[in-house]
Amino acid sequence: MSIIDKKAIAAFKNIDTVHGHCEECQEEAILVAIVSEFYRCTNCGHDTKQHINGRIRYLKLDDTDKKWIKDNYIK
């Protein structure tokens, strides 16, 4: 295995993914973490927010959530 393959495998191990229900496309999908508690659906590309209240749900982001991500994570 080449050094590039080893680096790629190491990088993908650090990506936070979950299996959940997307509220936008109404499908079971793999959700990839954008930042902590914020995920993107791999089916439709919609951004969601993780909500834990007895069970884990993924909710649509509103404008304040998007602004918070831009202010805190996008430089």
CHARMM internal coordinates of N, CA and C (Angstrom, degrees):
IC EDIT
DIST 1 N 1 CA 1.4527
DIST 1 CA 1 C 1.5335
ANGL 1 N 1 CA 1 C 107.76
DIST 1 C 2 N 1.3254
ANGL 1 CA 1 C 2 N 115.86
DIHE 1 N 1 CA 1 C 2 N 134.68
DIST 2 N 2 CA 1.4614
ANGL 1 C 2 N 2 CA 119.97
DIHE 1 CA 1 C 2 N 2 CA -177.89
DIST 2 CA 2 C 1.5252
ANGL 2 N 2 CA 2 C 111.07
DIHE 1 C 2 N 2 CA 2 C -77.17
DIST 2 C 3 N 1.3182
ANGL 2 CA 2 C 3 N 115.67
DIHE 2 N 2 CA 2 C 3 N 165.42
DIST 3 N 3 CA 1.4661
ANGL 2 C 3 N 3 CA 121.49
DIHE 2 CA 2 C 3 N 3 CA 179.89
DIST 3 CA 3 C 1.5313
ANGL 3 N 3 CA 3 C 110.94
DIHE 2 C 3 N 3 CA 3 C -65.22
DIST 3 C 4 N 1.3365
ANGL 3 CA 3 C 4 N 116.65
DIHE 3 N 3 CA 3 C 4 N -31.94
DIST 4 N 4 CA 1.4715
ANGL 3 C 4 N 4 CA 120.69
DIHE 3 CA 3 C 4 N 4 CA 177.55
DIST 4 CA 4 C 1.5242
ANGL 4 N 4 CA 4 C 110.19
DIHE 3 C 4 N 4 CA 4 C -66.61
DIST 4 C 5 N 1.3205
ANGL 4 CA 4 C 5 N 117.66
DIHE 4 N 4 CA 4 C 5 N -42.73
DIST 5 N 5 CA 1.4622
ANGL 4 C 5 N 5 CA 121.31
DIHE 4 CA 4 C 5 N 5 CA 177.79
DIST 5 CA 5 C 1.5207
ANGL 5 N 5 CA 5 C 111.14
DIHE 4 C 5 N 5 CA 5 C -61.85
DIST 5 C 6 N 1.3314
ANGL 5 CA 5 C 6 N 117.06
DIHE 5 N 5 CA 5 C 6 N -41.76
DIST 6 N 6 CA 1.4586
ANGL 5 C 6 N 6 CA 120.77
DIHE 5 CA 5 C 6 N 6 CA 179.64
DIST 6 CA 6 C 1.5262
ANGL 6 N 6 CA 6 C 110.79
DIHE 5 C 6 N 6 CA 6 C -64.27
DIST 6 C 7 N 1.3362
ANGL 6 CA 6 C 7 N 117.34
DIHE 6 N 6 CA 6 C 7 N -39.87
DIST 7 N 7 CA 1.4725
ANGL 6 C 7 N 7 CA 120.84
DIHE 6 CA 6 C 7 N 7 CA 179.07
DIST 7 CA 7 C 1.5277
ANGL 7 N 7 CA 7 C 110.42
DIHE 6 C 7 N 7 CA 7 C -67.94
DIST 7 C 8 N 1.3279
ANGL 7 CA 7 C 8 N 117.43
DIHE 7 N 7 CA 7 C 8 N -38.70
DIST 8 N 8 CA 1.4688
ANGL 7 C 8 N 8 CA 120.93
DIHE 7 CA 7 C 8 N 8 CA 179.02
DIST 8 CA 8 C 1.5268
ANGL 8 N 8 CA 8 C 110.36
DIHE 7 C 8 N 8 CA 8 C -65.00
DIST 8 C 9 N 1.3198
ANGL 8 CA 8 C 9 N 116.99
DIHE 8 N 8 CA 8 C 9 N -43.90
DIST 9 N 9 CA 1.4628
ANGL 8 C 9 N 9 CA 120.60
DIHE 8 CA 8 C 9 N 9 CA 178.93
DIST 9 CA 9 C 1.5217
ANGL 9 N 9 CA 9 C 110.12
DIHE 8 C 9 N 9 CA 9 C -62.70
DIST 9 C 10 N 1.3281
ANGL 9 CA 9 C 10 N 117.79
DIHE 9 N 9 CA 9 C 10 N -42.53
DIST 10 N 10 CA 1.4639
ANGL 9 C 10 N 10 CA 121.52
DIHE 9 CA 9 C 10 N 10 CA 178.61
DIST 10 CA 10 C 1.5256
ANGL 10 N 10 CA 10 C 111.07
DIHE 9 C 10 N 10 CA 10 C -62.72
DIST 10 C 11 N 1.3325
ANGL 10 CA 10 C 11 N 117.65
DIHE 10 N 10 CA 10 C 11 N -39.56
DIST 11 N 11 CA 1.4679
ANGL 10 C 11 N 11 CA 121.18
DIHE 10 CA 10 C 11 N 11 CA -179.97
DIST 11 CA 11 C 1.5197
ANGL 11 N 11 CA 11 C 110.93
DIHE 10 C 11 N 11 CA 11 C -66.65
DIST 11 C 12 N 1.3371
ANGL 11 CA 11 C 12 N 117.38
DIHE 11 N 11 CA 11 C 12 N -42.63
DIST 12 N 12 CA 1.4641
ANGL 11 C 12 N 12 CA 120.37
DIHE 11 CA 11 C 12 N 12 CA -178.50
DIST 12 CA 12 C 1.5178
ANGL 12 N 12 CA 12 C 112.84
DIHE 11 C 12 N 12 CA 12 C -69.78
DIST 12 C 13 N 1.3095
ANGL 12 CA 12 C 13 N 118.32
DIHE 12 N 12 CA 12 C 13 N -24.49
DIST 13 N 13 CA 1.4667
ANGL 12 C 13 N 13 CA 121.09
DIHE 12 CA 12 C 13 N 13 CA 177.42
DIST 13 CA 13 C 1.5248
ANGL 13 N 13 CA 13 C 111.19
DIHE 12 C 13 N 13 CA 13 C -67.41
DIST 13 C 14 N 1.3247
ANGL 13 CA 13 C 14 N 117.57
DIHE 13 N 13 CA 13 C 14 N -24.74
DIST 14 N 14 CA 1.4607
ANGL 13 C 14 N 14 CA 122.06
DIHE 13 CA 13 C 14 N 14 CA -177.90
DIST 14 CA 14 C 1.5269
ANGL 14 N 14 CA 14 C 113.40
DIHE 13 C 14 N 14 CA 14 C -88.66
DIST 14 C 15 N 1.3208
ANGL 14 CA 14 C 15 N 118.45
DIHE 14 N 14 CA 14 C 15 N -5.24
DIST 15 N 15 CA 1.4564
ANGL 14 C 15 N 15 CA 121.64
DIHE 14 CA 14 C 15 N 15 CA -179.86
DIST 15 CA 15 C 1.5252
ANGL 15 N 15 CA 15 C 109.04
DIHE 14 C 15 N 15 CA 15 C -80.45
DIST 15 C 16 N 1.3095
ANGL 15 CA 15 C 16 N 116.30
DIHE 15 N 15 CA 15 C 16 N 125.37
DIST 16 N 16 CA 1.4617
ANGL 15 C 16 N 16 CA 121.82
DIHE 15 CA 15 C 16 N 16 CA -179.67
DIST 16 CA 16 C 1.5260
ANGL 16 N 16 CA 16 C 109.20
DIHE 15 C 16 N 16 CA 16 C -83.99
DIST 16 C 17 N 1.3262
ANGL 16 CA 16 C 17 N 116.60
DIHE 16 N 16 CA 16 C 17 N 115.82
DIST 17 N 17 CA 1.4654
ANGL 16 C 17 N 17 CA 121.77
DIHE 16 CA 16 C 17 N 17 CA 177.02
DIST 17 CA 17 C 1.5138
ANGL 17 N 17 CA 17 C 109.21
DIHE 16 C 17 N 17 CA 17 C -125.58
DIST 17 C 18 N 1.3138
ANGL 17 CA 17 C 18 N 115.91
DIHE 17 N 17 CA 17 C 18 N 148.78
DIST 18 N 18 CA 1.4630
ANGL 17 C 18 N 18 CA 122.00
DIHE 17 CA 17 C 18 N 18 CA 177.12
DIST 18 CA 18 C 1.5239
ANGL 18 N 18 CA 18 C 108.58
DIHE 17 C 18 N 18 CA 18 C -138.58
DIST 18 C 19 N 1.3088
ANGL 18 CA 18 C 19 N 115.33
DIHE 18 N 18 CA 18 C 19 N 160.27
DIST 19 N 19 CA 1.4590
ANGL 18 C 19 N 19 CA 121.41
DIHE 18 CA 18 C 19 N 19 CA 174.00
DIST 19 CA 19 C 1.5233
ANGL 19 N 19 CA 19 C 106.34
DIHE 18 C 19 N 19 CA 19 C -102.55
DIST 19 C 20 N 1.3295
ANGL 19 CA 19 C 20 N 116.76
DIHE 19 N 19 CA 19 C 20 N 126.34
DIST 20 N 20 CA 1.4548
ANGL 19 C 20 N 20 CA 119.32
DIHE 19 CA 19 C 20 N 20 CA -178.05
DIST 20 CA 20 C 1.5144
ANGL 20 N 20 CA 20 C 111.96
DIHE 19 C 20 N 20 CA 20 C -157.35
DIST 20 C 21 N 1.3115
ANGL 20 CA 20 C 21 N 115.87
DIHE 20 N 20 CA 20 C 21 N -179.59
DIST 21 N 21 CA 1.4622
ANGL 20 C 21 N 21 CA 123.41
DIHE 20 CA 20 C 21 N 21 CA -179.59
DIST 21 CA 21 C 1.5269
ANGL 21 N 21 CA 21 C 108.35
DIHE 20 C 21 N 21 CA 21 C -100.74
DIST 21 C 22 N 1.3315
ANGL 21 CA 21 C 22 N 116.76
DIHE 21 N 21 CA 21 C 22 N 119.87
DIST 22 N 22 CA 1.4603
ANGL 21 C 22 N 22 CA 121.82
DIHE 21 CA 21 C 22 N 22 CA 178.49
DIST 22 CA 22 C 1.5277
ANGL 22 N 22 CA 22 C 109.34
DIHE 21 C 22 N 22 CA 22 C -81.52
DIST 22 C 23 N 1.3221
ANGL 22 CA 22 C 23 N 116.81
DIHE 22 N 22 CA 22 C 23 N 126.18
DIST 23 N 23 CA 1.4663
ANGL 22 C 23 N 23 CA 122.01
DIHE 22 CA 22 C 23 N 23 CA 179.52
DIST 23 CA 23 C 1.5275
ANGL 23 N 23 CA 23 C 112.21
DIHE 22 C 23 N 23 CA 23 C -70.65
DIST 23 C 24 N 1.3413
ANGL 23 CA 23 C 24 N 117.36
DIHE 23 N 23 CA 23 C 24 N -22.74
DIST 24 N 24 CA 1.4623
ANGL 23 C 24 N 24 CA 120.59
DIHE 23 CA 23 C 24 N 24 CA -177.40
DIST 24 CA 24 C 1.5302
ANGL 24 N 24 CA 24 C 111.67
DIHE 23 C 24 N 24 CA 24 C -80.23
DIST 24 C 25 N 1.3369
ANGL 24 CA 24 C 25 N 117.24
DIHE 24 N 24 CA 24 C 25 N -55.12
DIST 25 N 25 CA 1.4731
ANGL 24 C 25 N 25 CA 119.73
DIHE 24 CA 24 C 25 N 25 CA -176.89
DIST 25 CA 25 C 1.5216
ANGL 25 N 25 CA 25 C 112.74
DIHE 24 C 25 N 25 CA 25 C -93.01
DIST 25 C 26 N 1.3363
ANGL 25 CA 25 C 26 N 117.11
DIHE 25 N 25 CA 25 C 26 N -4.26
DIST 26 N 26 CA 1.4641
ANGL 25 C 26 N 26 CA 123.08
DIHE 25 CA 25 C 26 N 26 CA 178.16
DIST 26 CA 26 C 1.5294
ANGL 26 N 26 CA 26 C 112.54
DIHE 25 C 26 N 26 CA 26 C 58.67
DIST 26 C 27 N 1.3353
ANGL 26 CA 26 C 27 N 116.58
DIHE 26 N 26 CA 26 C 27 N 34.05
DIST 27 N 27 CA 1.4591
ANGL 26 C 27 N 27 CA 122.65
DIHE 26 CA 26 C 27 N 27 CA -180.00
DIST 27 CA 27 C 1.5241
ANGL 27 N 27 CA 27 C 110.32
DIHE 26 C 27 N 27 CA 27 C -121.19
DIST 27 C 28 N 1.3303
ANGL 27 CA 27 C 28 N 115.44
DIHE 27 N 27 CA 27 C 28 N 153.11
DIST 28 N 28 CA 1.4556
ANGL 27 C 28 N 28 CA 120.44
DIHE 27 CA 27 C 28 N 28 CA 168.73
DIST 28 CA 28 C 1.5220
ANGL 28 N 28 CA 28 C 106.05
DIHE 27 C 28 N 28 CA 28 C -75.16
DIST 28 C 29 N 1.3311
ANGL 28 CA 28 C 29 N 117.47
DIHE 28 N 28 CA 28 C 29 N 130.56
DIST 29 N 29 CA 1.4569
ANGL 28 C 29 N 29 CA 120.25
DIHE 28 CA 28 C 29 N 29 CA -173.45
DIST 29 CA 29 C 1.5184
ANGL 29 N 29 CA 29 C 111.02
DIHE 28 C 29 N 29 CA 29 C -149.37
DIST 29 C 30 N 1.3194
ANGL 29 CA 29 C 30 N 114.74
DIHE 29 N 29 CA 29 C 30 N 165.27
DIST 30 N 30 CA 1.4537
ANGL 29 C 30 N 30 CA 121.67
DIHE 29 CA 29 C 30 N 30 CA 169.31
DIST 30 CA 30 C 1.5253
ANGL 30 N 30 CA 30 C 106.36
DIHE 29 C 30 N 30 CA 30 C -84.09
DIST 30 C 31 N 1.3261
ANGL 30 CA 30 C 31 N 116.26
DIHE 30 N 30 CA 30 C 31 N 128.94
DIST 31 N 31 CA 1.4532
ANGL 30 C 31 N 31 CA 122.22
DIHE 30 CA 30 C 31 N 31 CA 178.88
DIST 31 CA 31 C 1.5245
ANGL 31 N 31 CA 31 C 108.08
DIHE 30 C 31 N 31 CA 31 C -111.28
DIST 31 C 32 N 1.3209
ANGL 31 CA 31 C 32 N 116.94
DIHE 31 N 31 CA 31 C 32 N 130.15
DIST 32 N 32 CA 1.4578
ANGL 31 C 32 N 32 CA 123.16
DIHE 31 CA 31 C 32 N 32 CA -176.63
DIST 32 CA 32 C 1.5237
ANGL 32 N 32 CA 32 C 108.50
DIHE 31 C 32 N 32 CA 32 C -106.25
DIST 32 C 33 N 1.3283
ANGL 32 CA 32 C 33 N 116.39
DIHE 32 N 32 CA 32 C 33 N 132.23
DIST 33 N 33 CA 1.4662
ANGL 32 C 33 N 33 CA 120.87
DIHE 32 CA 32 C 33 N 33 CA -178.46
DIST 33 CA 33 C 1.5203
ANGL 33 N 33 CA 33 C 111.09
DIHE 32 C 33 N 33 CA 33 C -67.52
DIST 33 C 34 N 1.3257
ANGL 33 CA 33 C 34 N 115.42
DIHE 33 N 33 CA 33 C 34 N 129.29
DIST 34 N 34 CA 1.4614
ANGL 33 C 34 N 34 CA 122.44
DIHE 33 CA 33 C 34 N 34 CA 171.38
DIST 34 CA 34 C 1.5268
ANGL 34 N 34 CA 34 C 106.69
DIHE 33 C 34 N 34 CA 34 C -84.82
DIST 34 C 35 N 1.3086
ANGL 34 CA 34 C 35 N 115.01
DIHE 34 N 34 CA 34 C 35 N -55.44
DIST 35 N 35 CA 1.4670
ANGL 34 C 35 N 35 CA 124.97
DIHE 34 CA 34 C 35 N 35 CA 171.09
DIST 35 CA 35 C 1.5249
ANGL 35 N 35 CA 35 C 105.21
DIHE 34 C 35 N 35 CA 35 C -142.86
DIST 35 C 36 N 1.3033
ANGL 35 CA 35 C 36 N 117.34
DIHE 35 N 35 CA 35 C 36 N 178.12
DIST 36 N 36 CA 1.4592
ANGL 35 C 36 N 36 CA 120.92
DIHE 35 CA 35 C 36 N 36 CA -179.05
DIST 36 CA 36 C 1.5304
ANGL 36 N 36 CA 36 C 111.03
DIHE 35 C 36 N 36 CA 36 C -54.87
DIST 36 C 37 N 1.3290
ANGL 36 CA 36 C 37 N 116.47
DIHE 36 N 36 CA 36 C 37 N 126.97
DIST 37 N 37 CA 1.4665
ANGL 36 C 37 N 37 CA 125.87
DIHE 36 CA 36 C 37 N 37 CA 177.95
DIST 37 CA 37 C 1.5244
ANGL 37 N 37 CA 37 C 115.00
DIHE 36 C 37 N 37 CA 37 C 74.65
DIST 37 C 38 N 1.3266
ANGL 37 CA 37 C 38 N 118.90
DIHE 37 N 37 CA 37 C 38 N -1.34
DIST 38 N 38 CA 1.4562
ANGL 37 C 38 N 38 CA 121.97
DIHE 37 CA 37 C 38 N 38 CA 178.13
DIST 38 CA 38 C 1.5200
ANGL 38 N 38 CA 38 C 109.01
DIHE 37 C 38 N 38 CA 38 C -120.05
DIST 38 C 39 N 1.3334
ANGL 38 CA 38 C 39 N 116.65
DIHE 38 N 38 CA 38 C 39 N 128.00
DIST 39 N 39 CA 1.4525
ANGL 38 C 39 N 39 CA 122.06
DIHE 38 CA 38 C 39 N 39 CA -172.93
DIST 39 CA 39 C 1.5192
ANGL 39 N 39 CA 39 C 111.22
DIHE 38 C 39 N 39 CA 39 C -129.25
DIST 39 C 40 N 1.3497
ANGL 39 CA 39 C 40 N 115.83
DIHE 39 N 39 CA 39 C 40 N 157.50
DIST 40 N 40 CA 1.4623
ANGL 39 C 40 N 40 CA 122.00
DIHE 39 CA 39 C 40 N 40 CA 176.33
DIST 40 CA 40 C 1.5232
ANGL 40 N 40 CA 40 C 108.13
DIHE 39 C 40 N 40 CA 40 C -119.23
DIST 40 C 41 N 1.3272
ANGL 40 CA 40 C 41 N 116.53
DIHE 40 N 40 CA 40 C 41 N 133.13
DIST 41 N 41 CA 1.4542
ANGL 40 C 41 N 41 CA 123.39
DIHE 40 CA 40 C 41 N 41 CA 178.98
DIST 41 CA 41 C 1.5316
ANGL 41 N 41 CA 41 C 109.47
DIHE 40 C 41 N 41 CA 41 C -71.98
DIST 41 C 42 N 1.3392
ANGL 41 CA 41 C 42 N 116.73
DIHE 41 N 41 CA 41 C 42 N 132.67
DIST 42 N 42 CA 1.4613
ANGL 41 C 42 N 42 CA 119.80
DIHE 41 CA 41 C 42 N 42 CA 178.57
DIST 42 CA 42 C 1.5238
ANGL 42 N 42 CA 42 C 111.97
DIHE 41 C 42 N 42 CA 42 C -80.49
DIST 42 C 43 N 1.3254
ANGL 42 CA 42 C 43 N 118.41
DIHE 42 N 42 CA 42 C 43 N -13.11
DIST 43 N 43 CA 1.4721
ANGL 42 C 43 N 43 CA 120.69
DIHE 42 CA 42 C 43 N 43 CA 176.91
DIST 43 CA 43 C 1.5220
ANGL 43 N 43 CA 43 C 112.02
DIHE 42 C 43 N 43 CA 43 C -81.72
DIST 43 C 44 N 1.3363
ANGL 43 CA 43 C 44 N 116.35
DIHE 43 N 43 CA 43 C 44 N -52.40
DIST 44 N 44 CA 1.4675
ANGL 43 C 44 N 44 CA 119.53
DIHE 43 CA 43 C 44 N 44 CA -172.70
DIST 44 CA 44 C 1.5288
ANGL 44 N 44 CA 44 C 113.48
DIHE 43 C 44 N 44 CA 44 C -114.15
DIST 44 C 45 N 1.3398
ANGL 44 CA 44 C 45 N 117.99
DIHE 44 N 44 CA 44 C 45 N -12.31
DIST 45 N 45 CA 1.4596
ANGL 44 C 45 N 45 CA 120.84
DIHE 44 CA 44 C 45 N 45 CA 179.00
DIST 45 CA 45 C 1.5131
ANGL 45 N 45 CA 45 C 114.63
DIHE 44 C 45 N 45 CA 45 C 84.29
DIST 45 C 46 N 1.3269
ANGL 45 CA 45 C 46 N 117.74
DIHE 45 N 45 CA 45 C 46 N 5.53
DIST 46 N 46 CA 1.4629
ANGL 45 C 46 N 46 CA 120.95
DIHE 45 CA 45 C 46 N 46 CA -178.26
DIST 46 CA 46 C 1.5267
ANGL 46 N 46 CA 46 C 110.46
DIHE 45 C 46 N 46 CA 46 C -75.20
DIST 46 C 47 N 1.3268
ANGL 46 CA 46 C 47 N 116.99
DIHE 46 N 46 CA 46 C 47 N 141.02
DIST 47 N 47 CA 1.4610
ANGL 46 C 47 N 47 CA 122.48
DIHE 46 CA 46 C 47 N 47 CA 178.26
DIST 47 CA 47 C 1.5221
ANGL 47 N 47 CA 47 C 109.65
DIHE 46 C 47 N 47 CA 47 C -86.89
DIST 47 C 48 N 1.3351
ANGL 47 CA 47 C 48 N 115.39
DIHE 47 N 47 CA 47 C 48 N 138.03
DIST 48 N 48 CA 1.4571
ANGL 47 C 48 N 48 CA 121.42
DIHE 47 CA 47 C 48 N 48 CA -178.94
DIST 48 CA 48 C 1.5192
ANGL 48 N 48 CA 48 C 110.20
DIHE 47 C 48 N 48 CA 48 C -132.89
DIST 48 C 49 N 1.3322
ANGL 48 CA 48 C 49 N 115.25
DIHE 48 N 48 CA 48 C 49 N 162.36
DIST 49 N 49 CA 1.4524
ANGL 48 C 49 N 49 CA 121.97
DIHE 48 CA 48 C 49 N 49 CA 177.86
DIST 49 CA 49 C 1.5237
ANGL 49 N 49 CA 49 C 108.11
DIHE 48 C 49 N 49 CA 49 C -116.00
DIST 49 C 50 N 1.3314
ANGL 49 CA 49 C 50 N 116.26
DIHE 49 N 49 CA 49 C 50 N 134.97
DIST 50 N 50 CA 1.4584
ANGL 49 C 50 N 50 CA 120.32
DIHE 49 CA 49 C 50 N 50 CA 178.90
DIST 50 CA 50 C 1.5202
ANGL 50 N 50 CA 50 C 109.39
DIHE 49 C 50 N 50 CA 50 C -76.21
DIST 50 C 51 N 1.3313
ANGL 50 CA 50 C 51 N 116.03
DIHE 50 N 50 CA 50 C 51 N 132.35
DIST 51 N 51 CA 1.4678
ANGL 50 C 51 N 51 CA 121.75
DIHE 50 CA 50 C 51 N 51 CA 179.84
DIST 51 CA 51 C 1.5214
ANGL 51 N 51 CA 51 C 107.58
DIHE 50 C 51 N 51 CA 51 C -127.33
DIST 51 C 52 N 1.3274
ANGL 51 CA 51 C 52 N 116.82
DIHE 51 N 51 CA 51 C 52 N 120.35
DIST 52 N 52 CA 1.4668
ANGL 51 C 52 N 52 CA 120.85
DIHE 51 CA 51 C 52 N 52 CA -179.27
DIST 52 CA 52 C 1.5154
ANGL 52 N 52 CA 52 C 108.20
DIHE 51 C 52 N 52 CA 52 C -112.29
DIST 52 C 53 N 1.3321
ANGL 52 CA 52 C 53 N 116.06
DIHE 52 N 52 CA 52 C 53 N 116.99
DIST 53 N 53 CA 1.4507
ANGL 52 C 53 N 53 CA 121.99
DIHE 52 CA 52 C 53 N 53 CA 179.09
DIST 53 CA 53 C 1.5282
ANGL 53 N 53 CA 53 C 107.07
DIHE 52 C 53 N 53 CA 53 C -151.66
DIST 53 C 54 N 1.3165
ANGL 53 CA 53 C 54 N 116.43
DIHE 53 N 53 CA 53 C 54 N 72.27
DIST 54 N 54 CA 1.4503
ANGL 53 C 54 N 54 CA 120.71
DIHE 53 CA 53 C 54 N 54 CA -175.35
DIST 54 CA 54 C 1.5184
ANGL 54 N 54 CA 54 C 112.11
DIHE 53 C 54 N 54 CA 54 C 85.25
DIST 54 C 55 N 1.3003
ANGL 54 CA 54 C 55 N 116.92
DIHE 54 N 54 CA 54 C 55 N -30.13
DIST 55 N 55 CA 1.4596
ANGL 54 C 55 N 55 CA 123.79
DIHE 54 CA 54 C 55 N 55 CA 172.94
DIST 55 CA 55 C 1.5205
ANGL 55 N 55 CA 55 C 107.42
DIHE 54 C 55 N 55 CA 55 C -148.33
DIST 55 C 56 N 1.3121
ANGL 55 CA 55 C 56 N 116.52
DIHE 55 N 55 CA 55 C 56 N 159.10
DIST 56 N 56 CA 1.4614
ANGL 55 C 56 N 56 CA 120.39
DIHE 55 CA 55 C 56 N 56 CA -178.40
DIST 56 CA 56 C 1.5197
ANGL 56 N 56 CA 56 C 109.61
DIHE 55 C 56 N 56 CA 56 C -91.21
DIST 56 C 57 N 1.3255
ANGL 56 CA 56 C 57 N 116.62
DIHE 56 N 56 CA 56 C 57 N 126.70
DIST 57 N 57 CA 1.4656
ANGL 56 C 57 N 57 CA 122.70
DIHE 56 CA 56 C 57 N 57 CA 175.66
DIST 57 CA 57 C 1.5064
ANGL 57 N 57 CA 57 C 108.58
DIHE 56 C 57 N 57 CA 57 C -126.41
DIST 57 C 58 N 1.3200
ANGL 57 CA 57 C 58 N 115.69
DIHE 57 N 57 CA 57 C 58 N 155.84
DIST 58 N 58 CA 1.4552
ANGL 57 C 58 N 58 CA 121.82
DIHE 57 CA 57 C 58 N 58 CA 177.71
DIST 58 CA 58 C 1.5143
ANGL 58 N 58 CA 58 C 107.79
DIHE 57 C 58 N 58 CA 58 C -118.04
DIST 58 C 59 N 1.3255
ANGL 58 CA 58 C 59 N 116.43
DIHE 58 N 58 CA 58 C 59 N 117.50
DIST 59 N 59 CA 1.4590
ANGL 58 C 59 N 59 CA 123.10
DIHE 58 CA 58 C 59 N 59 CA -173.01
DIST 59 CA 59 C 1.5207
ANGL 59 N 59 CA 59 C 110.85
DIHE 58 C 59 N 59 CA 59 C -109.45
DIST 59 C 60 N 1.3206
ANGL 59 CA 59 C 60 N 115.81
DIHE 59 N 59 CA 59 C 60 N 155.51
DIST 60 N 60 CA 1.4661
ANGL 59 C 60 N 60 CA 121.25
DIHE 59 CA 59 C 60 N 60 CA 177.03
DIST 60 CA 60 C 1.5232
ANGL 60 N 60 CA 60 C 110.01
DIHE 59 C 60 N 60 CA 60 C -62.88
DIST 60 C 61 N 1.3348
ANGL 60 CA 60 C 61 N 115.91
DIHE 60 N 60 CA 60 C 61 N 144.16
DIST 61 N 61 CA 1.4616
ANGL 60 C 61 N 61 CA 120.47
DIHE 60 CA 60 C 61 N 61 CA 175.83
DIST 61 CA 61 C 1.5192
ANGL 61 N 61 CA 61 C 109.59
DIHE 60 C 61 N 61 CA 61 C -81.35
DIST 61 C 62 N 1.3217
ANGL 61 CA 61 C 62 N 115.62
DIHE 61 N 61 CA 61 C 62 N 140.87
DIST 62 N 62 CA 1.4594
ANGL 61 C 62 N 62 CA 118.77
DIHE 61 CA 61 C 62 N 62 CA 172.74
DIST 62 CA 62 C 1.5299
ANGL 62 N 62 CA 62 C 108.29
DIHE 61 C 62 N 62 CA 62 C -100.92
DIST 62 C 63 N 1.3105
ANGL 62 CA 62 C 63 N 117.84
DIHE 62 N 62 CA 62 C 63 N -179.63
DIST 63 N 63 CA 1.4604
ANGL 62 C 63 N 63 CA 122.09
DIHE 62 CA 62 C 63 N 63 CA -175.79
DIST 63 CA 63 C 1.5293
ANGL 63 N 63 CA 63 C 112.73
DIHE 62 C 63 N 63 CA 63 C -63.28
DIST 63 C 64 N 1.3434
ANGL 63 CA 63 C 64 N 118.10
DIHE 63 N 63 CA 63 C 64 N -33.53
DIST 64 N 64 CA 1.4656
ANGL 63 C 64 N 64 CA 119.67
DIHE 63 CA 63 C 64 N 64 CA 179.24
DIST 64 CA 64 C 1.5277
ANGL 64 N 64 CA 64 C 110.90
DIHE 63 C 64 N 64 CA 64 C -68.91
DIST 64 C 65 N 1.3369
ANGL 64 CA 64 C 65 N 117.89
DIHE 64 N 64 CA 64 C 65 N -36.08
DIST 65 N 65 CA 1.4662
ANGL 64 C 65 N 65 CA 120.74
DIHE 64 CA 64 C 65 N 65 CA 176.20
DIST 65 CA 65 C 1.5197
ANGL 65 N 65 CA 65 C 110.76
DIHE 64 C 65 N 65 CA 65 C -64.38
DIST 65 C 66 N 1.3355
ANGL 65 CA 65 C 66 N 117.43
DIHE 65 N 65 CA 65 C 66 N -43.99
DIST 66 N 66 CA 1.4629
ANGL 65 C 66 N 66 CA 121.61
DIHE 65 CA 65 C 66 N 66 CA 179.85
DIST 66 CA 66 C 1.5278
ANGL 66 N 66 CA 66 C 110.85
DIHE 65 C 66 N 66 CA 66 C -63.63
DIST 66 C 67 N 1.3403
ANGL 66 CA 66 C 67 N 116.49
DIHE 66 N 66 CA 66 C 67 N -39.90
DIST 67 N 67 CA 1.4675
ANGL 66 C 67 N 67 CA 120.46
DIHE 66 CA 66 C 67 N 67 CA 178.52
DIST 67 CA 67 C 1.5239
ANGL 67 N 67 CA 67 C 110.35
DIHE 66 C 67 N 67 CA 67 C -65.53
DIST 67 C 68 N 1.3359
ANGL 67 CA 67 C 68 N 117.57
DIHE 67 N 67 CA 67 C 68 N -40.26
DIST 68 N 68 CA 1.4581
ANGL 67 C 68 N 68 CA 121.39
DIHE 67 CA 67 C 68 N 68 CA 179.60
DIST 68 CA 68 C 1.5313
ANGL 68 N 68 CA 68 C 110.76
DIHE 67 C 68 N 68 CA 68 C -62.27
DIST 68 C 69 N 1.3289
ANGL 68 CA 68 C 69 N 117.57
DIHE 68 N 68 CA 68 C 69 N -41.92
DIST 69 N 69 CA 1.4637
ANGL 68 C 69 N 69 CA 120.82
DIHE 68 CA 68 C 69 N 69 CA 178.63
DIST 69 CA 69 C 1.5256
ANGL 69 N 69 CA 69 C 109.86
DIHE 68 C 69 N 69 CA 69 C -63.93
DIST 69 C 70 N 1.3222
ANGL 69 CA 69 C 70 N 117.64
DIHE 69 N 69 CA 69 C 70 N -45.08
DIST 70 N 70 CA 1.4746
ANGL 69 C 70 N 70 CA 121.06
DIHE 69 CA 69 C 70 N 70 CA 179.99
DIST 70 CA 70 C 1.5219
ANGL 70 N 70 CA 70 C 110.99
DIHE 69 C 70 N 70 CA 70 C -62.43
DIST 70 C 71 N 1.3249
ANGL 70 CA 70 C 71 N 117.17
DIHE 70 N 70 CA 70 C 71 N -42.74
DIST 71 N 71 CA 1.4631
ANGL 70 C 71 N 71 CA 121.29
DIHE 70 CA 70 C 71 N 71 CA -177.75
DIST 71 CA 71 C 1.5306
ANGL 71 N 71 CA 71 C 112.41
DIHE 70 C 71 N 71 CA 71 C -69.23
DIST 71 C 72 N 1.3295
ANGL 71 CA 71 C 72 N 117.92
DIHE 71 N 71 CA 71 C 72 N -33.81
DIST 72 N 72 CA 1.4590
ANGL 71 C 72 N 72 CA 121.21
DIHE 71 CA 71 C 72 N 72 CA -172.07
DIST 72 CA 72 C 1.5216
ANGL 72 N 72 CA 72 C 114.45
DIHE 71 C 72 N 72 CA 72 C -101.86
DIST 72 C 73 N 1.3143
ANGL 72 CA 72 C 73 N 119.58
DIHE 72 N 72 CA 72 C 73 N -21.52
DIST 73 N 73 CA 1.4466
ANGL 72 C 73 N 73 CA 119.91
DIHE 72 CA 72 C 73 N 73 CA -173.22
DIST 73 CA 73 C 1.5195
ANGL 73 N 73 CA 73 C 115.12
DIHE 72 C 73 N 73 CA 73 C -125.22
DIST 73 C 74 N 1.3120
ANGL 73 CA 73 C 74 N 119.22
DIHE 73 N 73 CA 73 C 74 N -23.21
DIST 74 N 74 CA 1.4556
ANGL 73 C 74 N 74 CA 121.29
DIHE 73 CA 73 C 74 N 74 CA -177.89
DIST 74 CA 74 C 1.5247
ANGL 74 N 74 CA 74 C 108.92
DIHE 73 C 74 N 74 CA 74 C -100.40
DIST 74 C 75 N 1.2970
ANGL 74 CA 74 C 75 N 114.22
DIHE 74 N 74 CA 74 C 75 N 117.43
DIST 75 N 75 CA 1.4692
ANGL 74 C 75 N 75 CA 119.92
DIHE 74 CA 74 C 75 N 75 CA -178.06
DIST 75 CA 75 C 1.5045
ANGL 75 N 75 CA 75 C 110.14
DIHE 74 C 75 N 75 CA 75 C -105.38
END
COOR INIT
IC SEED 1 N 1 CA 1 C
IC BUILD
